[in-house]
Structure formats: structure tokens, C-alpha cells
Amino acid sequence: MNYDEVIQLLFSKLPPPHSNGALRQIAPHLRKAFPTIHVAGTNGKGSVSLKIAKALEFSGLKVGLYTSPHLFSFCERIVVSGIPISEEDVRCRLLKLFEHQDLFFFELATLLAFEYFRDQKVDVAVIETGMGGLYDATNIIEPLVSVITSISFDHEQCLGNTLEKIAEQKAGIIKPNVPVVIGPKADFAAIRNQARACNSPLYKVELESDYFDLENAAIARQALKLLPYPLSEKDIEMGLKSRPPCRFEQIGSVIFDVAHNPAGFSSLLKALEVHFPGRRFSALIGMSKDKDVRKCLSMLAEKASHLYLVPSPSFKAIGVEEMGQILRQDGFFHFTAGSIQEMIREALASEELLVVCGSFYIMKEAREEVLRIGHVSHDELLLSRR
């Protein structure tokens, strides 16, 4: 099997809900194979994970970083000191891991990451949860610090239909006597009670900002202060400036942002007000059907001059026809629908700012089309990634 076939097989192994028990039994040897920082939260966990990892890298450590989902390649999920795992490593390692018949997609990806970090002899690894915390496949580790970035509605069908229930799931990453850092939007009784029950010191970050990256930086800074590594202020500041792609990333007159739940869209709209006050914008959006599609579309439709609805290339995608029907039912008619390529071309014919948002899985195709039609130069793309 080649790399693409192996990845296709991996993605076909859809899990039942709450399925980390098998991994816990299979991989007890990996629980303390290397020091870890564990990061959970509804929004911001990918950005906080990257900032922590980069600051540790700047201090000279060899750092593993495990995040999800990916934007352009599965290999982005498993990185050592800025270098993604190779396709050949993924192919060979997964073919062996497929022998574990009782492991599913995220468990296999997590086991792959942990074994790779062990074999690479990382000094420390930053581990982002996939969903929730208590039953997440990553929750076999005993970290140096646990981080919960924020609590808001997402994955309610698995995590619960109230914020306290969701907080209870996220609190599942808290371990006995391990410090816990919580963001300003993660101060819930379930988390405080779990920290108290585990005798885990709790540090709440107070900074709340209309610009989400400032909150993420403050959360990462507090976590870094608790780690037993000689970090200089310069190391920390350089790390905190790091941002993953497609988190309010501007390329030319296009903003790429993976907001995909109401809290994420609220942060995106606030950031637009801060950075582009009074400027009209249109939005290109694709969504997954397991999200609060109606609320997200409504929030965007109330602010955007026009919506371009596109299909997400994901098995969880909601169709553009269904998105259009939701908008019409809610009294919004300023939208068109089509392929990602068609809608990008139509949107960029306007002089307005374009915001590409929603599913992670529309970003690659949308970015490639923006570059293909020459809307931005290669130099602008490189600058956007610095």
C-alpha cells in the first residue's frame, strides 16, 4: 500500500464514541515515555499548543507536537522541532499499527505519534486532545502541566448539552498533583472541583481580550512558567508570537480562519472589528454537519455582505443545498453556492475583504485556488507564515 492508500484506510476506521480503553491497555509503556504537556479546550488549544512548543524549541529542546485536525497533510499532526513526520514513516508505521484490530482512527494516530516521539527521543512533547478530555485517546499520559483553554458549545452529541457537562469532560485531563492552567473562558465548577479532588494547583489566566490570540498567548505564558525548563524571556516571547496557519491568517485581501463553532465565530467577528473596523466583507464557508450550523451561519449572515457556500471534502460535511435551506428559513437570502474554486473566483471579483472560514478541510483547496488565480504572490504567502 502506498501512503495515500494507507491514509485512506486510516480515515475509514471510524470510532464508536468514547473508545480510548483499548489504547490504554495496549500502550501503558508510553504513558511516561517522555515528558508531556496536555492541552484541552473547545477553542484555542491548537494555537496554545503551538506557542508552548515553539517557546520550548527556542530554548534548545527537542520538542514533539501532536495536534489535529490537519489543514494540508496528515503529516502536520505529528511534528518534531518544526519538522513533520515523513510520509514514508507514516506509511510504514501505520501498516504495523493496523495489526491492532480494536483501535480506531484517532487511537491509531495517537499511538503513531507517541511511538514516533519516543523513537525520536524528544525532550518533551506538547499533546493536544482530539475531543473532550476524559475519554480522549491522548488521555493516557501523566503530564507536567494540564491546560484547559476555553469551554463553549461543540460536539454536544458526545460531550453533553450544557457547558458544565462539557467542562466536566475537559476536566478529565487533570491528574493528581499536576498543575492546571485554565483560560478566562474555562472557569467552571467542574474543573475547579476536579482540580481540588486531585490536589492539583489551579492557575487561572485573567486576561480576556477581543482578540483571541492575546488570550492564547497569556494561557501559553502561564503554562510555560510552570515547566521545569530554563526558558528565557526571549524564548517565551518568540514562542508566543507563533500562530498556526488559518487562524486569522491574512494573505492579500483574504482572511483564512478555521472558526467552526459559535464561540469561534464570535472571536472571528470580534477580530474583524478590531483589525478592519467598518470594512465590508464577504465570507466563504463550508461546515460539518455535527456543528451548530444554523447558529454559525446566522452569526455570519448578520455581518457579511454576501455568503459563498461551498462543500467541505469531509465525510462529515453538510451539503450546500442544506446550508442554503437553513439560511432561507432564517430569512437570509444574500448567498450563492457552488464549488470552492467557483466561489473563490466569484468572491475575489469583488473589492471586498474575503473571509474563508468553517471546516478545516476547505482551507487547502481554497488557498490553492487563491494562489492559482494569482491573487497573491508567493512572497506574500511566505510573509503570512512568519
N, C-alpha and C positions, 0 to 999 in steps of 0.2 A: 504494500500500500504506500502511495506517495503522501506527502504532507497534507494536501487538500483532502484526500480521502480519509485520512486519519482524523482531521478536524471535523469533517462531516459526520463521521461515526461518533465522535465525542459529543457533538451537539445533538445527536439523535438519542442519547441516553438521558431522557427526561426523568427527573426525580419525582417521587412522591413527596408530599410536604414533610418537613422535619425529618431528614434522613441522614443525620451525622453519626448515628450509633455504630455503623459498620466501620467507618473510618477511625473512630475512637479505639475500636478493638484491633484494627489492622496496624495502626501506626502509633502505638504507645511509645516507641523508641524515638519518635520525632517531637514529643512534647517539649523536651528540653535540649534538643539537638543544637540549638543556637539561641542566643538571647533575642527576645522579640518585644515589639510594641504593638498593642492590639487596638485597632481603631474601628468604632462602630458609629452609627448615626444615620438619620434619614437623608440629610443633605450635608455636603461639605467633607465627608470622610475621605474621598479621593484626594482632594486638594490638601487637607491636613496631613494625610499620609505622605504625599509627595514632599511637602515642606519639611517635615521631620526627617525624611530620608535624605534629602539634599543637604540639610544642615549637618547631618552626621557624615555624609560623604565629604563635605568641605573640611571637616575636621581630620580627614585622613583615614576613616574607617572604610572597610569593605562592607557595603550595605545591600541587603536584599529588599526588594519592594514588590509586594503582591497586591494587585488591585483588579477591579472589574467594574463594569464590562470593558471591552476594548473598543477603540474607535476605528483603527485601520488594520490591525493584525492581532491574532490571538497572542502572539509573542509579547505584545506590550504588557500583558498581565504579569509577567514574571521577569523581573529586571534585577541585575546585579551591578551596582555602581553605575547606573545610567545605561547599561548595555542589555538589551532584551535577549532572552534565551533564543537560540538559533532554531530555525525550522527543523533542521535535522535532529537536534536534541529533542525537540517536542515529539517528532515522529517516532524516534527510537524508544524514547521513554514511555510514551503512551501505549505503544504496541505491547510493552511488557505489563503496564498497569491494567490494560484491558483484561488481563487474566483474573482480576478481582471482579467476579460477576455481580457482586452485590453492591458495587459502587456506581454512582450515577455522575452526571456531568460535573457539578461543582465539586463534589468529593474527589473525583479523579483529577480535576485541575488543581485543587488544593494539595493533594498528595504529590503531584508532579512538582509544584512549586517548592514544597517543603524538602523533598528529596534533592532537588536541584540546589537549593540554598545550602543544604548540608554538604553536598559534594563539592560545592564551590567554596566551602569553608568561610562563609560570611562571618563578620564580626558581630553583626546584629541584623535583624530583618524587621521591617515595618509591614504589618499584616492588616489589610482591610477586610472587614467582614463582607460577605456577599449580600445577605439579607438578615435583618434582625440581629441576633447575637446568641441567645440561649441555645438554639438548635442549629446554629450555623456550623458548617463543616470546619471553619477555621478555629472553632472554639475548643480545640484540644490543647492549646498552648498555655503555658504559665508565664505571662509577660512581665516585663519590668514595670510597665505602666499600662493602664487601660484608659482609653479615651472615648468619650461619647460626645459627638459634635453637636447634634440637634435632634429634636423629636418633632415630627409632624406626620401628617397622614400620608401613607404609601403602603402598598402591599397589605391592605387591611384584611384581605381574604386569608392571609397566613398569620399576620401579626396581631390582629384584633381591631375592633372598630372604634376604640377610644384611644386617646393619647396616652392615658395611664397604662392601658394594656400593651400598647406599642413600647412605651418606656420600660415596662417590665421585661419584655423580650430583649431590648437592647441591654438592660442591666445584667443580663445573663453572662456577659463577658467579664464581670467583676469577679476577681479572685481573692481569696483570703490574704490579707495583709499587703495587697498590691495597691499602690496609689491610683486614684481615679481622677481624671480631669474631665470636667463637663463644660460645654459651651453655654452661653447665656440663654439659649433656647432648649436646653436639656435639663433644666432644674425641675425634676418631677419626684414625687414622693417615692415612687417605686425604685428609683435609682438611689436616692438618699437612704432608704430603708435597706436596700441590698448592700450598700457600702458599709452601713452601720453593722449589719449582721456579719459581714466578712471582716470587720475590724480594719477596713481599708480607708486610709486618709483620703478625703474628698476635697478637690480644689475646683472651685467654680470660677470661670472666666467671666468677668462682669461686662467687658466691652461689648456693646451692641451697636451695630452700625447699619446704615442704609446700603453700604457696600459690603457684600458678603465676604470679600477677600480679606478685609481687615479683621473680621471675626475669626476667620480661619487661621490667619496669622497669629492672632492672640492665643488661640487654643493650642496651636503648634508650639508657640514660645513657652507656654506653661508646661507642656509635656516635656520639652527639651530640658527645662530647668530641673526636672526630677530624675533625669538619667545619669548614670554613673560614668559619664564620659567627659573628658576635658574639652569642652566646647568654648571657643572664644566668641565674643560678641560679634565679630566679623563673620564667623562661620554661621552663626544663627541668622544674622541679617541677610546674608546671601541666600541661605536656605528659604527664608520666609518670602523672598521675592519670587520664588518658583511658583508656577501655576501650570496645571495640566492643560493640554490643548482643549479647545472648545468649552472653556469656562470663561465666558465673556471675552472671547478672543476676537480681536478686530483684525481683519485682513481687507485693506482697501475700504470700501463702504459697506462691508458685510461683517456682521457680528455673529459668531458661532457660539451657541450656548446650549448645553445639554439639560436645561431645565425640563423636567418631565413629571412634576407633581405640583400641586397648588403652592406649596411653600417655595419651591424652586422658581416658579413663575413670578411669585411676589418679589423675590430677590432680584430676578432679572429685570422686572419693570422698574423697581427702585433704582437699580444700577443705570438703566437708560435715562431716568430722570436726572440722576447725578451727573452723568458724563455727557449726555446730549439733551440738555434742558430745552424744552419747547420744539425739538426737532421731530418732524413726522417720520414714521417708519412703517414699513410693511413687514410681514412675517411669513416665513415658510416653515410649515410644521408637519411632522409625521409622529404618530403616537402608538403606543402599545395598548392593547385592549384591557390590560389588567391595571391601568391607571385610572384616575378620576378624569376621564377625557372631557366630559361635559364642563366641569369646573375650569379646567385648564383652557379649553377653547373659549369659554365665556370671558375669562380674565384677559386673554389676548385680544379677543374681538372688540372688547370695550376700549382698547387703547390703539390698536393698529389700524391704519387706513385701509389695509387690504390683507386678506389671508390667502396664502397659497397652500393648498392641502396636497400632501404627497404620501405615497405608501412607504412604510418602513420595510426594508428587506429582512424581516424577522418573523418567525413563526407566531409571535405574539401580537403582530401588527393589527391595528384596526384599519378597515378599508376606507378609502377616501369618500366613498358614497355614504358610508355610515357617519363619518365626521360631518359631511355636508348636511345630512338629515338632522343631526343634533343641532347644528348652527341654525338651520331654518326653523326648527321647533322653538328655539330660544329667541327668535326674532332677528337674527343676524343674516344678512344677505350679501355682504361685501367680501365674497370669496370666489376663488376658482380652484379647480382640481385637475391634476394631471401627473405625469411622471416627474421625477426630481429634475431631470435635465430640462424638460419643457418649462417647468415652473421657475427654475433658476433663470433661464433666458428671458422669460416674460417679466420677472421681477426686476432684473437688472436693466431692463429697458427704461425703467423709471429712474428719476434722480433721487429717490428717497433712500434712506438707510434701510438695509435689509437685515432682518434678524432671522437666522436659521436656528430652530430650536425643537425640542422634543426628544425623540428617541436617539440614543447613541448611534443607532445603526443607519441613520440617514446622513451622518456627518461626512463619511468618506466620499460618498457619491456626490454630495452637494459641493464639497470642497474641490473635488476633481473637476467638476463642471465649471466652477468659478474660475479655476486656473486655466482650463481648456479654452474658454472663450476670451481669455486674455484680460479679464477684469482687473487682475493684479499681477504684478511682476514677481519673478522668482525671488528677487531681493526683498520685496515686501513680505513674502511668505517667511523668509528666513528671519527677518526682523521681528515678525509676530511671535516667533517661537523663543526669542531670547528672554 
